Amino acid sequence: MNRKTVRSSVFLLIIFFLLTITVTEVKSQLPFAGKDMGSEFNRGMELFSKEKYPAAIRLLDSYVRSDDNSDQIKKSEAEYYSALSALKLFNSDAEYRMLIYLSTHPESPRINEARLELGDYFYQNKNYRKASAYYEKVNRQQLESDKLPEYFFRYGYSSYIKGDKEKALLMFSEIRDIDTEYTPPAIYYFSQIAYENKMYQTAMEGFMRLKEDESFGGIVPFYIVQILYLEKRGLLSFTDSLATLITIREIIQKPYLILRNIQQEQRRVPEKINTSLVTVIIKQERLTRQLKSYLILVPEVIF
């Protein structure tokens, strides 16, 4: 072999070596290539964490369908998060997907979490009957402590709407004496149910706790004065009497103030009629008749 041939061979070997290194580096930088199923799973999970649910479903479903997939734990996780993504998107097949997961993985550690997610899905869809059914299957002992207040409130509210007041009272009672963002509404609905069940003392205690609440403070005086009217009992002190009477006077005057606002709005935009406010007026006028009867029990000079 002459010297020229040797040089050519060495040059070709160097070129081949450099090309091999370049291709290897390029492959290592790709998110996934060809049938790199582990990377496909990881990419799907990354998209789920970024709330890119449609893309996550495509990748995770592809991972589950692959014949090359032998990792059963990852496959189970992919099925769960694909179904969960469908729930987050409120897809029409979301419940079906999650039920398939529950039936094919009865020993999964995510069973309880899946039932809670189904309950939340139907709660947000205002299907309280189904929400209550799934919440009932949740083992609350397995829930993280920060998830319990929302669970108790949503289960209680769903039960109340579907007519199961006894269950609702139990759920609301779990959080009405602790400090959470769900405590004020839990107190309100607990007291509302007590009022409906003619447990007026219990209802009164709950409503009185909400007098200064930003969300419910404007509602509870209606219940307080109605309870006073229904029980036809005197007030405890002159200070309480004065405060309650002022509240009654404001309630009596409020329908007319609302009506005046509606009339002004109607003159400004003739075709716009706020029917919800008209409904409020009708309800308050009915209450006004009750309050005027109640006023017989207290000094007229206050007014």
C-alpha positions as CSV (number, residue, x, y, z in Angstrom):
1,M,0.0,0.0,0.0
2,N,1.6,3.3,-1.1
3,R,1.8,6.4,1.1
4,K,-1.0,8.2,-0.8
5,T,-3.5,5.4,-0.2
6,V,-2.6,5.3,3.5
7,R,-3.3,9.0,3.8
8,S,-6.6,8.7,2.1
9,S,-7.7,5.8,4.4
10,V,-6.7,7.8,7.5
11,F,-8.6,10.8,6.3
12,L,-11.8,8.8,5.7
13,L,-11.6,7.2,9.2
14,I,-11.3,10.7,10.7
15,I,-14.4,11.9,8.8
16,F,-16.4,8.8,9.8
17,F,-15.4,9.3,13.4
18,L,-16.5,13.0,13.4
19,L,-19.8,12.2,11.8
20,T,-20.6,9.5,14.4
21,I,-19.9,11.9,17.2
22,T,-22.1,14.6,15.7
23,V,-25.1,12.2,15.1
24,T,-24.8,11.0,18.7
25,E,-24.9,14.5,20.1
26,V,-27.9,15.5,18.0
27,K,-29.9,12.4,19.2
28,S,-29.0,13.2,22.8
29,Q,-30.5,16.7,22.5
30,L,-33.9,15.6,21.0
31,P,-36.8,15.3,23.5
32,F,-37.7,11.9,22.1
33,A,-36.9,10.2,18.8
34,G,-38.5,7.3,17.1
35,K,-39.7,4.7,19.6
36,D,-38.1,6.2,22.6
37,M,-41.1,5.4,24.8
38,G,-39.7,6.5,28.1
39,S,-39.1,10.0,26.8
40,E,-42.6,10.0,25.3
41,F,-44.0,9.3,28.8
42,N,-41.8,11.9,30.4
43,R,-42.8,14.5,27.8
44,G,-46.5,13.7,28.4
45,M,-46.1,14.2,32.1
46,E,-44.3,17.4,31.6
47,L,-47.1,18.7,29.4
48,F,-49.6,17.7,32.1
49,S,-47.7,19.6,34.7
50,K,-47.9,22.7,32.4
51,E,-51.7,22.2,32.1
52,K,-51.3,21.5,28.3
53,Y,-53.9,18.7,28.6
54,P,-54.8,18.0,24.9
55,A,-51.1,17.5,24.0
56,A,-50.6,15.4,27.2
57,I,-53.5,13.1,26.3
58,R,-52.0,12.5,22.8
59,L,-48.6,11.5,24.1
60,L,-49.8,9.5,27.1
61,D,-52.3,7.6,25.0
62,S,-49.6,6.9,22.4
63,Y,-47.4,5.5,25.2
64,V,-50.2,3.3,26.5
65,R,-51.0,1.9,23.0
66,S,-47.3,1.1,22.2
67,D,-46.4,-2.6,21.9
68,D,-42.9,-1.8,23.0
69,N,-44.1,-0.6,26.4
70,S,-43.3,-3.2,29.1
71,D,-43.2,-0.9,32.1
72,Q,-46.6,-1.6,33.8
73,I,-46.2,1.1,36.5
74,K,-45.6,3.8,33.9
75,K,-48.4,2.5,31.8
76,S,-50.8,2.7,34.7
77,E,-49.6,6.3,35.5
78,A,-50.0,7.2,31.8
79,E,-53.6,5.9,31.8
80,Y,-54.4,7.8,35.0
81,Y,-53.0,11.2,33.9
82,S,-54.6,10.8,30.5
83,A,-58.0,10.3,32.1
84,L,-57.3,13.1,34.6
85,S,-56.4,15.5,31.7
86,A,-59.8,14.6,30.1
87,L,-61.5,15.6,33.4
88,K,-59.6,18.9,33.5
89,L,-60.8,19.6,30.0
90,F,-64.4,18.5,30.8
91,N,-64.3,16.2,27.9
92,S,-67.5,14.2,27.2
93,D,-65.5,10.9,27.6
94,A,-63.8,12.0,30.8
95,E,-65.9,9.9,33.2
96,Y,-65.6,6.8,31.0
97,R,-61.8,7.1,30.8
98,M,-61.5,7.3,34.6
99,L,-64.0,4.5,35.2
100,I,-61.9,2.3,32.8
101,Y,-58.8,3.2,34.8
102,L,-60.6,2.2,38.1
103,S,-61.8,-1.1,36.7
104,T,-58.5,-2.1,35.2
105,H,-56.4,-1.0,38.1
106,P,-58.4,-2.0,41.3
107,E,-55.3,-2.1,43.4
108,S,-53.9,1.2,42.3
109,P,-52.8,3.7,45.0
110,R,-54.6,6.4,43.1
111,I,-58.1,4.9,43.5
112,N,-59.1,7.3,46.2
113,E,-57.7,10.3,44.4
114,A,-59.5,9.2,41.2
115,R,-62.9,9.1,43.0
116,L,-62.2,12.6,44.5
117,E,-61.4,13.9,41.0
118,L,-64.6,12.5,39.6
119,G,-66.6,14.1,42.4
120,D,-64.9,17.5,41.7
121,Y,-65.6,17.0,38.0
122,F,-69.3,16.6,38.5
123,Y,-69.4,19.3,41.2
124,Q,-68.0,21.8,38.8
125,N,-70.5,20.6,36.2
126,K,-73.3,21.3,38.8
127,N,-74.3,17.6,38.6
128,Y,-74.6,17.4,42.4
129,R,-76.2,14.0,42.5
130,K,-73.3,12.3,40.8
131,A,-70.8,14.5,42.7
132,S,-72.3,13.3,46.0
133,A,-72.2,9.7,44.8
134,Y,-68.5,9.8,44.1
135,Y,-67.7,11.9,47.2
136,E,-69.4,9.1,49.2
137,K,-66.9,6.6,47.9
138,V,-63.9,8.7,48.9
139,N,-61.9,7.5,52.0
140,R,-61.4,10.8,53.8
141,Q,-58.7,9.2,56.0
142,Q,-56.5,8.9,53.0
143,L,-56.9,12.6,51.9
144,E,-54.2,15.1,52.6
145,S,-55.2,17.6,55.4
146,D,-55.2,20.6,53.1
147,K,-57.8,18.9,50.8
148,L,-60.3,18.1,53.6
149,P,-62.0,21.4,54.0
150,E,-62.9,21.6,50.3
151,Y,-64.0,18.0,50.3
152,F,-66.3,18.4,53.3
153,F,-67.9,21.6,51.9
154,R,-68.4,20.2,48.4
155,Y,-69.8,16.9,49.7
156,G,-72.0,18.8,52.1
157,Y,-73.3,21.2,49.5
158,S,-73.9,18.4,46.9
159,S,-75.8,16.5,49.5
160,Y,-77.9,19.5,50.4
161,I,-78.8,20.3,46.8
162,K,-79.9,16.7,46.2
163,G,-82.0,16.8,49.3
164,D,-80.0,14.8,51.8
165,K,-80.0,17.4,54.6
166,E,-78.8,15.0,57.3
167,K,-75.6,14.1,55.4
168,A,-75.1,17.8,54.5
169,L,-75.3,18.8,58.2
170,L,-72.6,16.2,59.1
171,M,-70.3,17.4,56.4
172,F,-70.7,21.1,57.2
173,S,-70.2,20.4,60.9
174,E,-66.7,19.1,60.2
175,I,-65.5,22.5,59.2
176,R,-67.8,25.1,60.8
177,D,-65.7,25.4,64.0
178,I,-62.2,25.6,62.3
179,D,-60.6,28.5,60.4
180,T,-60.6,27.8,56.7
181,E,-61.8,29.6,53.6
182,Y,-64.8,27.2,53.5
183,T,-65.9,27.8,57.1
184,P,-68.2,30.8,56.5
185,P,-70.2,29.1,53.7
186,A,-70.3,25.9,55.8
187,I,-71.7,27.9,58.8
188,Y,-74.2,29.6,56.5
189,Y,-75.6,26.4,54.9
190,F,-75.5,24.6,58.3
191,S,-77.6,27.4,59.7
192,Q,-79.9,27.5,56.6
193,I,-80.7,23.8,57.1
194,A,-81.3,24.3,60.8
195,Y,-83.7,27.1,59.9
196,E,-85.5,24.9,57.4
197,N,-85.8,22.2,60.1
198,K,-87.2,24.8,62.6
199,M,-84.1,24.5,64.8
200,Y,-84.2,28.2,65.3
201,Q,-81.8,28.5,68.2
202,T,-79.1,26.6,66.3
203,A,-79.8,28.6,63.2
204,M,-79.7,31.9,65.1
205,E,-76.3,31.0,66.7
206,G,-74.8,30.3,63.2
207,F,-76.3,33.4,61.6
208,M,-75.0,35.6,64.4
209,R,-71.5,34.4,63.7
210,L,-71.8,35.7,60.2
211,K,-73.0,39.2,60.9
212,E,-69.7,40.8,60.1
213,D,-68.7,38.4,57.3
214,E,-68.0,40.1,54.0
215,S,-69.9,37.6,51.9
216,F,-72.9,36.7,54.2
217,G,-73.2,39.7,56.4
218,G,-75.7,41.3,54.1
219,I,-77.9,38.2,54.0
220,V,-78.2,36.9,57.6
221,P,-80.2,39.9,59.0
222,F,-83.2,38.6,56.9
223,Y,-83.0,35.2,58.7
224,I,-82.4,36.8,62.1
225,V,-85.5,39.0,62.0
226,Q,-87.6,36.2,60.6
227,I,-86.5,33.9,63.5
228,L,-87.4,36.7,65.9
229,Y,-90.7,37.1,64.3
230,L,-91.4,33.3,64.2
231,E,-90.5,32.9,67.9
232,K,-92.2,36.2,68.8
233,R,-89.7,36.8,71.6
234,G,-88.4,40.0,73.0
235,L,-84.8,41.2,72.5
236,L,-82.2,40.8,75.2
237,S,-81.1,44.4,75.7
238,F,-81.8,47.9,74.6
239,T,-78.6,48.1,72.5
240,D,-79.5,44.8,70.7
241,S,-83.0,46.1,70.3
242,L,-81.9,49.3,68.7
243,A,-79.4,47.6,66.3
244,T,-82.0,45.0,65.3
245,L,-84.7,47.7,64.7
246,I,-82.4,49.7,62.5
247,T,-81.7,46.6,60.5
248,I,-85.4,46.0,60.1
249,R,-85.9,49.6,59.0
250,E,-83.2,49.2,56.4
251,I,-84.8,46.0,55.1
252,I,-88.2,47.7,54.8
253,Q,-86.7,50.6,52.9
254,K,-84.4,48.5,50.6
255,P,-87.1,47.4,48.1
256,Y,-88.0,50.9,47.3
257,L,-84.3,51.9,46.9
258,I,-83.8,48.9,44.5
259,L,-86.9,49.8,42.6
260,R,-85.7,53.4,42.2
261,N,-82.4,52.1,40.8
262,I,-84.3,49.8,38.3
263,Q,-86.4,52.7,37.1
264,Q,-83.3,54.9,36.6
265,E,-81.6,52.1,34.7
266,Q,-84.7,51.4,32.6
267,R,-84.8,55.1,31.6
268,R,-81.1,54.9,30.6
269,V,-81.4,51.6,28.7
270,P,-85.1,51.0,28.0
271,E,-84.7,47.4,26.8
272,K,-82.7,46.3,29.8
273,I,-84.8,45.0,32.7
274,N,-83.1,43.3,35.6
275,T,-85.6,40.6,36.4
276,S,-83.5,39.2,39.3
277,L,-83.8,42.5,41.2
278,V,-87.6,42.5,40.6
279,T,-87.6,39.0,42.2
280,V,-85.7,40.4,45.2
281,I,-88.3,43.2,45.6
282,I,-91.1,40.6,45.6
283,K,-89.4,38.6,48.3
284,Q,-88.5,41.6,50.4
285,E,-92.0,43.0,50.2
286,R,-93.3,39.7,51.5
287,L,-90.7,39.9,54.3
288,T,-91.8,43.5,55.0
289,R,-95.3,42.4,55.8
290,Q,-93.9,40.0,58.4
291,L,-91.6,42.7,59.8
292,K,-94.4,45.2,60.2
293,S,-96.2,42.5,62.3
294,Y,-93.1,42.1,64.4
295,L,-92.9,45.9,65.0
296,I,-95.9,45.6,67.2
297,L,-93.6,44.0,69.8
298,V,-91.2,46.9,69.9
299,P,-91.4,50.6,70.7
300,E,-92.7,52.6,67.7
301,V,-90.7,55.7,68.8
302,I,-87.5,54.2,67.5
303,F,-88.8,54.9,64.0
